[in-house]
Amino acid sequence: MRITGLKTWVVPPRWLFLKVETDAGIAGWGEPVLEGHAETLAAAVRELEDFLIGLDPRRIEDIWQMIYRNGCYRGGPVLMSALSGVDMALWDIKGKDLGAPVHALLGGPVRDRVRTYRWTGGDRPADLIEGVRAVQRQGYGAVKFNICEELQIVDSYRKVDGIVRILGELRDAVGAEMDLAFDFHGRVHLPMAGVLLRELEPLRPMFVEDAVVSAMVEAMAELQRATSIPLCIGERLHSRYDFKQVFERRAARVINPDTAHVGGISEMVRIGHWAEGYDVALAPHCPIGPIALAASLQVDAVCHNAFIQEQSIGIHYNAGADVLDYVRPGGIVVEDGHLMVPQGPGLGIEVDEAHVAAMAKVGHRWRAPVWRHRDGSIAEW
């Protein structure tokens, strides 16, 4: 079996899909997107064609190493996201060729379903109480949201008090029936992160995500030592080498790498098993499309420390298209706040290629918003 072609589609709301074709008539799907940079990733995939055409797609690890180690430059969000999409598609091909789900090829599942959570509140959190109650009515027991707007590196206690008041009212409204994950989204700098974590500790969040930006691993370690709240890092880290210092510094109790950004299924499984050795929990990041979600579920199936899975059904970014629009029914199934582990061959989903092609004519130019502080300086989104 040989690779004969790679095709990409930029599709709304903000995704990039990849199809890897072979001379055996078996094709695999991947999602090599980096949010806000879909065209860049499409170009990166086209560059990989020069290396991939003619190779045996079943030699997944060899191809992974070739893409990763070729040339002087490796790692980083663009190269690793491109590699991620290819890796997903190769596992999809191998599973389809053998008539088995990817998780069966990785040792078999340790679970049949994984807990999941929904997003609410938008970029700037609003109507959190009603949003969380709506998620609860849909059968979910966990929800995640941004906890604040932009904050200066040192900001006022007026803002801190406002954040604490809103989140306190939310906790009072929903009680202990809902698990709440607080996303700082890298908007909070170290001087304010310590203040906020101390104030929010009585609200018992499930975890706090990106308490500071991911480059500040040493600061995360300092914050984690000072709080009982599990801190979470990983969506902006792009290989096992990035996670090395997270584990060695004990910088987080939860990690959330993304199959679309960290090197695909192959690297996610390596990182997940490595985290288990540090008793660190795995909560895969996935606010994007159905192919990345199906890949994440293969990881959840085989990593014992995976405890919850992000997904983007109904997220505020998904105007004009949603996760299930691009796949046939039965592959991605939500039941009682859990995602079922797919049992079909490969990734376990059937992509509706005709719909993908039609929506690619619509395309997208999604970009992250540009925010500024009141003094005119750029703010973290």
C-alpha positions in Angstrom: 0.0 0.0 0.0 1.3 3.5 -0.9 0.2 7.1 -0.3 -1.0 8.6 -3.5 -2.4 12.0 -2.5 -3.2 14.5 0.3 -6.2 16.8 0.0 -7.2 19.6 2.4 -10.4 21.5 2.9 -10.8 24.8 4.8 -14.3 24.5 6.3 -16.4 26.6 8.6 -16.5 27.5 11.4 -12.6 27.5 11.7 -11.3 24.1 10.8 -9.0 22.3 8.3 -9.7 18.7 7.2 -7.1 16.4 5.6 -7.7 13.3 3.5 -4.7 11.0 2.8 -5.4 8.7 -0.1 -3.8 5.4 -1.0 -3.5 3.1 -4.0 -5.4 0.4 -2.1 -8.6 2.6 -2.1 -8.4 3.2 1.6 -8.3 6.8 2.8 -7.7 8.3 6.2 -8.9 11.6 7.7 -7.0 14.0 9.9 -7.5 17.5 11.3 -4.2 19.5 11.0 -5.7 22.8 12.0 -4.2 25.6 14.2 -7.0 27.9 15.1 -6.7 31.2 13.2 -4.1 29.7 10.8 -5.9 27.2 8.7 -4.4 28.5 5.4 -0.9 28.3 6.9 -1.5 24.6 7.9 -2.9 23.8 4.5 0.4 25.1 3.0 2.4 23.1 5.5 0.5 19.9 4.5 1.3 20.6 0.8 5.0 20.8 1.7 4.8 17.4 3.3 3.5 15.9 0.0 7.0 15.9 -1.3 8.0 13.4 1.4 4.8 11.4 1.8 3.8 10.4 -1.7 4.8 6.8 -2.4 5.4 5.8 1.2 3.7 2.9 3.0 1.1 4.6 5.3 1.2 1.7 7.7 4.7 2.7 8.8 3.2 5.3 11.2 6.1 5.7 13.6 8.7 5.9 10.9 6.8 8.5 9.1 6.2 10.4 12.3 9.9 10.5 13.0 10.8 11.5 9.5 8.4 14.5 9.5 9.5 15.5 13.0 13.3 15.2 12.4 13.6 16.3 8.8 15.6 19.5 8.3 16.9 21.9 11.0 13.5 22.9 12.4 11.2 20.9 14.6 8.5 21.4 17.1 6.3 24.4 17.4 2.6 24.9 16.7 2.7 24.9 12.8 4.9 21.9 12.2 3.4 19.8 15.0 -0.2 20.6 13.9 0.6 19.5 10.4 2.2 16.4 11.7 -0.8 15.8 13.9 -3.2 15.7 11.0 -1.1 13.3 9.1 -0.7 11.0 12.1 -4.4 10.9 12.7 -5.0 10.0 9.0 -2.4 7.3 9.0 -3.9 5.6 12.1 -7.3 5.9 10.4 -5.9 4.1 7.3 -4.2 1.4 9.4 -7.4 0.7 11.4 -9.5 0.5 8.3 -7.0 -1.8 6.6 -7.1 -4.2 9.6 -10.8 -3.7 10.3 -10.2 -2.5 13.9 -10.5 0.7 15.8 -7.3 2.5 16.5 -7.6 1.8 20.3 -7.5 -1.9 19.6 -4.2 -1.4 17.8 -2.8 0.5 20.9 -3.5 -2.3 23.4 -7.2 -2.2 23.7 -9.5 0.1 25.6 -9.5 0.6 29.4 -12.9 2.2 29.2 -16.0 2.2 27.1 -17.0 5.9 27.6 -15.3 9.0 28.8 -16.9 11.9 30.7 -17.2 15.1 28.7 -18.0 18.7 29.4 -19.6 21.6 27.5 -18.5 25.2 27.0 -20.6 28.2 27.9 -20.3 31.9 28.4 -18.3 33.0 25.3 -15.0 34.8 25.1 -16.0 37.4 27.6 -18.0 35.5 30.1 -21.7 36.4 30.2 -25.0 34.8 31.5 -23.0 32.1 33.2 -25.8 30.9 35.5 -28.3 30.4 32.7 -25.6 29.0 30.5 -24.5 26.4 33.0 -28.1 25.4 33.8 -28.7 24.9 30.0 -25.7 22.6 29.9 -27.1 20.7 33.0 -30.5 20.3 31.3 -28.7 18.6 28.4 -27.5 15.9 30.7 -23.9 17.1 31.4 -22.4 17.2 34.9 -19.4 19.4 34.0 -18.9 22.7 32.2 -16.0 25.0 31.4 -15.9 28.7 30.8 -13.6 31.7 30.7 -13.7 33.4 34.1 -12.7 36.9 33.2 -12.2 39.5 30.5 -8.7 40.9 29.9 -6.6 41.7 33.0 -3.6 44.0 33.2 -0.4 42.4 34.6 -1.3 44.1 37.9 -5.0 45.0 38.1 -7.5 46.3 40.6 -9.1 44.4 43.4 -12.4 45.8 42.0 -11.9 43.5 39.1 -10.9 40.6 41.4 -14.0 41.2 43.5 -16.2 41.2 40.5 -14.9 37.9 39.2 -15.2 36.3 42.6 -18.8 37.6 43.0 -20.0 36.3 39.7 -18.4 32.9 40.2 -19.6 32.7 43.8 -23.2 33.4 42.6 -22.8 30.7 40.0 -21.6 28.2 42.6 -24.5 29.1 44.9 -27.0 28.7 42.0 -25.9 25.3 40.9 -24.5 23.9 44.1 -22.4 20.8 44.0 -24.4 19.2 41.2 -22.1 20.7 38.5 -18.4 20.4 38.3 -17.0 23.8 37.1 -13.7 24.2 35.3 -12.3 27.7 35.3 -10.3 28.8 32.2 -7.9 31.7 32.9 -7.0 31.4 29.2 -3.5 32.9 29.8 -5.2 36.3 30.3 -4.0 36.4 33.9 -0.4 37.3 34.7 1.5 35.9 37.6 0.9 38.8 40.0 -2.8 38.5 39.7 -3.0 34.7 39.2 -1.9 34.0 42.8 -4.5 36.5 44.1 -7.3 34.9 42.1 -6.4 31.4 42.9 -6.5 32.1 46.6 -9.9 33.9 46.3 -11.4 31.1 44.1 -10.2 28.1 46.2 -13.4 28.0 48.3 -15.5 27.6 45.1 -13.8 24.2 44.5 -13.2 24.2 40.7 -12.6 20.9 39.0 -9.4 22.5 37.6 -8.0 25.9 36.5 -6.8 25.9 33.0 -3.8 28.1 31.8 -3.5 30.0 35.1 -0.7 31.8 33.3 0.5 31.4 29.7 2.1 28.1 29.0 5.6 29.5 28.5 5.6 30.3 32.2 6.1 26.7 33.4 8.2 27.8 36.4 5.5 30.2 37.4 2.9 27.5 37.1 4.9 25.3 39.4 5.0 28.2 41.9 1.3 28.6 41.7 0.6 24.9 42.0 2.6 24.6 45.2 0.6 27.4 46.7 -3.0 26.1 45.9 -5.0 23.0 46.4 -6.8 23.6 43.1 -5.5 21.3 40.3 -3.9 23.5 37.7 -4.1 22.4 34.1 -1.6 23.1 31.2 -1.0 21.7 27.8 -3.1 23.1 24.9 -0.2 25.4 23.9 2.5 22.8 24.3 3.5 20.9 21.2 5.5 17.7 22.0 6.7 15.5 24.8 9.8 17.7 25.1 7.5 20.6 26.0 5.9 18.5 28.7 9.2 17.3 30.2 9.6 20.4 32.3 5.9 20.4 33.3 6.4 16.9 34.9 9.9 17.5 36.3 8.8 20.8 37.9 5.4 19.4 39.1 3.8 22.4 37.5 0.3 21.0 37.0 -1.9 18.2 38.3 -3.9 18.0 35.0 -2.6 18.2 31.4 -4.7 19.0 28.4 -2.6 18.4 25.2 -4.5 18.5 21.9 -4.3 15.7 19.3 -4.4 18.4 16.6 -1.4 20.3 18.0 0.8 18.0 19.8 1.8 15.4 17.2 -1.4 13.4 16.8 -2.5 10.2 18.4 1.1 8.8 18.5 2.5 11.7 20.6 -0.7 12.1 22.7 -0.5 8.4 23.9 3.2 8.8 24.7 2.5 11.9 26.8 -0.6 10.4 28.4 1.2 7.3 29.6 4.2 9.4 30.7 1.8 11.6 32.8 0.5 8.5 34.5 4.0 8.0 36.0 3.7 11.3 37.8 0.1 10.7 38.8 -1.0 13.6 36.6 -4.5 13.5 35.1 -5.2 13.7 31.4 -8.1 15.9 30.0 -7.5 16.2 26.3 -8.1 19.7 24.8 -10.4 19.7 21.7 -12.5 22.9 21.0 -12.3 22.1 17.2 -13.8 19.6 14.8 -15.0 16.0 14.7 -11.9 14.3 13.4 -9.7 15.7 16.2 -12.4 14.7 18.6 -12.5 11.1 17.2 -8.7 11.0 17.5 -8.9 12.2 21.1 -11.4 9.5 22.0 -8.9 6.8 20.8 -6.4 8.3 23.3 -9.0 8.4 26.1 -9.7 4.8 25.4 -6.2 3.6 26.1 -4.9 6.1 28.7 -5.9 5.1 32.2 -5.4 8.6 33.6 -7.8 10.2 31.1 -10.8 11.4 33.1 -12.7 14.0 31.0 -12.8 15.1 27.3 -13.3 18.5 25.9 -15.6 18.9 22.8 -17.0 21.8 20.9 -20.6 20.9 20.3 -22.5 24.2 20.6 -19.4 26.2 21.4 -19.6 29.9 20.7 -17.1 29.7 17.8 -19.3 27.3 15.8 -21.5 29.8 14.0 -22.6 28.3 10.7 -21.4 24.7 11.3 -21.1 22.3 14.2 -19.2 19.2 15.1 -21.8 16.6 14.0 -22.6 18.3 10.7 -19.6 16.7 9.0 -19.9 13.1 10.1 -22.5 10.4 9.6 -24.6 9.5 12.6 -23.2 6.8 15.0 -19.6 7.7 15.2 -19.6 10.4 17.8 -22.3 9.7 20.4 -23.0 11.6 23.6 -24.9 9.8 26.3 -25.6 11.1 29.8 -22.7 13.5 29.8 -20.3 10.9 28.4 -18.8 10.4 24.9 -18.9 6.8 23.8 -15.6 5.3 22.6 -16.0 4.7 18.8 -16.0 1.0 17.9 -15.7 1.4 14.1 -12.5 0.8 12.2 -9.8 3.4 12.2 -11.0 6.6 14.0 -14.5 5.1 14.1 -16.2 7.9 12.2 -17.5 8.3 8.6 -16.8 11.7 7.2 -19.4 13.1 4.8 -17.0 14.1 2.1 -19.7 15.6 -0.1 -20.7 18.0 2.7 -17.1 18.8 3.4 -16.5 19.7 -0.3 -19.7 21.8 -0.3 -18.7 23.7 2.9 -15.2 24.2 1.6 -16.7 26.5 -1.0 -17.9 28.6 1.9 -14.6 28.3 3.7 -13.7 30.7 6.6 -11.2 33.3 7.6 -11.5 32.9 11.3 -9.1 35.0 13.4 -8.7 35.4 17.1 -9.9 38.8 18.2 -7.5 41.6 18.9 -8.1 43.0 22.4 -6.6 46.1 24.1 -6.4 47.3 27.6 -7.9 50.7 28.5 -4.4 52.2 28.2 -4.2 51.1 24.6 -1.7 48.2 25.1 -2.4 44.8 23.6 -4.2 42.3 25.9 -4.1 38.6 26.0 -7.1 37.0 24.3 
